[in-house]
């Protein structure tokens, strides 16, 4: 009994320590691989508070007044870029948008030179999306500004995973023991990797499902279950996350046809009828009739639009915490 009491006391102390966490312990958000559960929960908790701001008639707070953020996008983006820009404006930050097309990059300027020239204009935070894995990590060695990864190649997309976690916890509560299946093009998905890290940190069980040609070798070493059968992935599953088929990243054709892919791995209405409690998610953009049947996209148990709404709140939270660390560093330097 005494042993059980000691264990209980230790758990209580750990809970108290976690609840006292006031800030994330990272200068940047490069990925979720190094983020702890308390840090993730703090970001989600703050996001819920900012989501209340988004419901007000005046959707703006002065939290980041005087902070300058540059959105450095080397890849096309709609949702992520607009979401970050909205988050920055809702926090009253000064926002600068950069795209590779029409910039000096098209004239041969390197990523390092681009970033250093932008920082010379006194930028505080850089939100970067780049086609090369590791580009945000590289930038931390080149500039003093805080770096937020908005997607680097097929590596990570941490804010997408955070908004997915917020959407899941809103519907399901704590994720301990919950079963989440990620279905589709795992090999080329930065969303899948960030979600695996985040879900594992939050105590969820993760299953990956897709054609053998789209499952990277050794991925099970991340502590996930792998299957090539959709019904096996959906059996007992709480959340099914379908991934977009990323034809632009595939060097060769990895499946016979989109029609055959949908027949084998697409989530259809009969899956929702069979699995009555299943929630369906998708990071977007959705290819109707490929990853999800059109009727599934419009179903009440598809929470795709909630993911989009939560994206702004989560990115407000990330910007708030990263900017707070940056400001504390400047104060300490004084």
C-alpha positions in Angstrom: 0.0 0.0 0.0 2.8 2.4 0.9 4.3 1.8 -2.6 1.0 2.7 -4.2 0.7 5.8 -2.0 4.2 6.9 -3.1 3.3 6.4 -6.7 0.1 8.4 -6.3 2.0 11.2 -4.6 4.6 11.3 -7.4 1.8 11.4 -10.0 0.2 14.3 -8.2 3.4 16.2 -8.0 4.0 15.7 -11.7 0.4 16.9 -12.5 1.0 20.0 -10.4 4.3 20.7 -12.1 2.7 20.3 -15.5 -0.2 22.6 -14.5 2.3 25.3 -13.5 3.9 25.3 -16.9 3.5 28.9 -18.1 5.3 28.8 -21.4 6.7 26.4 -24.0 10.4 25.7 -23.6 11.4 26.2 -27.2 12.6 29.3 -29.1 11.1 28.1 -32.3 8.4 25.7 -33.6 10.2 23.5 -36.0 8.3 20.3 -35.4 6.5 18.4 -32.7 9.1 15.7 -32.2 10.6 17.5 -29.2 7.5 19.0 -27.7 6.2 17.5 -24.5 2.6 16.8 -23.6 2.4 19.8 -21.2 3.7 22.1 -23.9 1.2 20.9 -26.4 -1.6 21.1 -23.9 -0.6 24.7 -23.0 -0.7 25.7 -26.7 -4.2 24.1 -27.1 -5.5 25.7 -23.9 -4.3 29.1 -25.1 -5.9 28.4 -28.5 -9.2 27.9 -26.9 -9.0 31.3 -25.3 -8.1 32.9 -28.6 -11.0 31.1 -30.2 -13.3 33.1 -28.0 -11.7 36.2 -29.4 -12.7 35.1 -32.9 -16.3 34.9 -31.9 -16.4 38.5 -30.7 -17.8 41.4 -32.9 -14.3 42.9 -32.9 -11.9 40.0 -33.6 -8.7 41.7 -32.6 -6.5 42.0 -29.5 -3.3 44.1 -29.0 -1.3 41.1 -27.8 1.5 41.3 -30.5 1.4 45.1 -31.2 4.9 46.1 -32.2 5.9 42.6 -33.3 6.8 42.1 -37.0 6.1 38.8 -38.7 7.2 37.8 -42.2 5.4 34.9 -44.0 8.1 33.4 -46.1 6.4 31.0 -48.5 8.4 29.1 -51.1 5.6 26.8 -51.9 2.0 27.5 -53.0 -0.5 27.6 -50.1 -4.0 28.8 -49.5 -5.3 27.7 -46.1 -2.0 27.8 -44.1 -0.9 31.1 -45.5 -4.3 32.8 -45.0 -4.7 31.3 -41.6 -1.3 32.6 -40.4 -1.9 36.0 -41.9 -5.3 36.2 -40.1 -3.8 35.0 -36.9 -1.1 37.7 -37.1 -3.7 40.5 -37.8 -6.0 39.3 -35.1 -3.1 39.7 -32.7 -2.3 43.2 -34.1 1.2 42.1 -35.3 2.7 43.9 -38.3 2.7 41.4 -41.2 4.8 41.1 -44.3 4.0 38.5 -47.0 6.8 37.1 -49.2 6.4 34.6 -52.1 9.2 33.1 -54.1 7.6 33.9 -57.4 8.4 37.5 -58.4 11.1 37.8 -55.7 14.9 37.7 -55.9 14.7 34.0 -55.4 13.7 33.7 -59.0 17.0 35.6 -59.8 19.1 33.0 -58.0 19.2 34.4 -54.4 19.7 31.6 -51.8 17.4 30.9 -48.8 20.1 32.1 -46.4 20.6 35.4 -48.2 16.8 35.9 -48.5 16.3 35.4 -44.8 19.2 37.5 -43.7 18.1 40.4 -46.0 14.6 40.2 -44.6 15.9 40.1 -41.0 18.0 43.2 -41.7 14.6 44.9 -41.9 14.2 44.1 -38.2 11.8 41.1 -38.4 10.9 39.3 -35.1 9.3 36.1 -36.4 9.6 34.2 -39.6 6.9 31.8 -40.7 8.4 29.6 -43.4 7.1 27.1 -45.8 9.7 25.4 -48.0 9.9 22.4 -50.3 13.1 21.2 -48.7 12.9 19.1 -45.4 15.0 20.9 -42.7 14.8 24.4 -44.2 13.3 25.9 -41.0 16.1 24.2 -38.9 18.7 25.7 -41.3 17.2 29.2 -40.9 17.7 29.1 -37.1 21.4 29.0 -37.9 21.2 32.0 -40.2 19.0 34.5 -38.4 18.2 35.6 -34.9 14.4 35.8 -35.5 12.2 33.1 -34.1 11.2 30.5 -36.8 7.8 28.8 -37.1 7.6 25.9 -39.5 4.6 26.1 -41.8 5.6 22.9 -43.6 9.0 21.7 -44.9 8.9 19.2 -47.7 7.7 15.8 -46.4 9.1 16.4 -43.0 6.7 18.2 -40.6 3.8 20.6 -40.5 3.4 21.2 -36.7 0.6 23.8 -36.7 -1.6 21.5 -38.8 -1.1 18.7 -36.2 -1.8 21.1 -33.4 -5.1 22.2 -34.9 -5.9 18.6 -35.5 -5.3 17.8 -31.9 -7.5 20.8 -30.8 -10.3 19.5 -33.0 -10.0 16.0 -31.6 -9.8 17.0 -28.0 -12.8 19.3 -28.4 -14.9 16.3 -29.6 -13.3 13.5 -27.6 -11.8 15.0 -24.5 -8.4 13.6 -23.4 -6.8 11.4 -26.1 -5.4 8.8 -23.8 -6.2 5.4 -25.3 -8.1 6.9 -28.2 -7.5 5.3 -31.6 -6.6 7.5 -34.6 -6.1 6.1 -38.1 -4.2 8.1 -40.6 -5.0 6.9 -44.1 -3.4 7.7 -47.5 -0.1 8.9 -48.8 2.0 8.5 -45.6 5.3 8.6 -47.5 4.9 12.2 -48.7 2.9 13.6 -45.8 4.4 16.1 -43.4 1.0 16.2 -41.7 1.2 12.5 -40.9 4.6 12.8 -39.2 3.6 15.8 -37.1 0.4 14.1 -36.1 2.2 10.9 -35.1 4.5 12.9 -32.8 1.6 14.9 -31.3 -0.8 12.0 -30.9 1.8 9.8 -29.3 2.7 12.6 -26.9 -1.0 13.0 -26.0 -1.4 9.2 -25.3 -3.3 8.2 -28.4 -2.9 4.9 -30.4 -2.0 5.6 -34.0 -2.6 3.3 -37.0 -1.3 4.1 -40.5 -3.1 2.7 -43.6 -2.5 3.0 -47.3 -1.1 1.3 -50.3 2.2 -0.5 -49.6 3.9 1.9 -52.1 2.8 4.8 -49.9 4.0 3.5 -46.5 7.6 4.3 -45.8 9.9 1.5 -44.7 10.5 1.4 -40.9 7.7 3.8 -40.0 6.5 1.3 -37.4 9.5 2.3 -35.4 7.7 5.5 -34.5 5.4 3.3 -32.3 2.5 3.1 -34.8 0.5 0.1 -36.2 0.6 -0.3 -40.0 -2.0 -2.0 -42.1 -2.9 -2.1 -45.8 -6.6 -2.9 -45.2 -9.0 0.0 -44.6 -11.6 -1.9 -42.6 -8.8 -3.1 -40.3 -7.8 0.5 -39.8 -11.3 1.7 -39.1 -12.4 -1.1 -36.7 -12.6 0.4 -33.2 -11.3 3.7 -34.5 -12.3 7.0 -33.0 -10.9 9.3 -35.7 -10.1 8.6 -39.3 -7.8 11.2 -40.9 -7.7 11.0 -44.6 -4.6 12.5 -46.4 -4.5 14.1 -49.8 -2.9 12.1 -52.6 0.2 14.3 -53.3 0.8 13.7 -57.0 3.1 16.7 -57.2 5.6 15.0 -54.7 5.5 11.5 -56.3 8.3 10.8 -58.7 6.4 7.9 -60.2 2.9 6.5 -60.2 2.3 4.6 -56.9 -1.1 3.2 -57.6 -3.1 2.1 -60.7 -5.7 4.9 -60.8 -7.6 7.4 -58.6 -10.7 5.3 -59.1 -9.1 2.2 -57.8 -7.5 4.1 -54.9 -11.0 5.4 -53.9 -12.5 1.9 -54.1 -9.7 0.5 -51.9 -8.8 3.3 -49.5 -11.5 6.0 -49.9 -13.9 6.5 -46.9 -17.5 6.2 -48.0 -20.9 6.5 -46.5 -21.2 2.8 -45.7 -18.1 3.2 -43.4 -20.0 5.9 -41.5 -23.0 3.6 -41.2 -20.8 0.7 -40.0 -18.7 2.7 -37.5 -21.3 4.9 -35.8 -18.9 6.9 -33.6 -16.3 7.6 -36.2 -15.1 11.2 -36.8 -13.6 12.0 -40.1 -10.9 14.6 -40.6 -8.8 15.8 -43.6 -6.0 18.5 -43.7 -7.3 19.7 -47.1 -7.6 20.4 -49.9 -10.0 17.5 -50.2 -10.2 15.6 -53.5 -13.8 14.6 -53.5 -14.3 11.1 -54.7 -10.7 10.1 -54.0 -9.8 10.2 -50.3 -13.4 10.9 -49.2 -16.7 10.3 -50.9 -18.4 13.6 -51.6 -21.3 12.7 -49.2 -18.7 12.0 -46.4 -17.1 15.4 -46.8 -20.6 17.0 -46.2 -21.5 14.7 -43.4 -22.0 16.1 -39.8 -19.3 13.7 -38.5 -16.7 15.2 -40.9 -15.1 18.0 -38.9 -13.1 19.5 -41.7 -14.4 23.0 -41.4 -13.8 22.9 -37.6 -10.2 22.1 -38.4 -10.0 25.3 -40.5 -11.5 27.5 -37.8 -9.2 26.0 -35.2 -6.3 26.7 -37.5 -6.5 30.4 -36.9 -6.8 30.0 -33.1 -3.9 27.5 -32.9 -1.6 29.8 -34.9 -2.6 32.7 -32.7 -1.5 30.6 -29.7 1.8 29.6 -31.3 2.6 33.2 -32.3 1.8 34.4 -28.8 4.0 31.8 -27.1 6.9 32.1 -29.5 6.8 36.0 -29.4 6.7 35.8 -25.6 9.9 33.8 -25.5 11.5 36.2 -28.0 10.5 39.2 -25.8 11.8 37.6 -22.7 15.2 36.9 -24.4 15.4 40.6 -25.4 14.6 41.7 -21.8 17.2 39.3 -20.4 19.7 40.7 -22.8 19.1 44.2 -21.4 
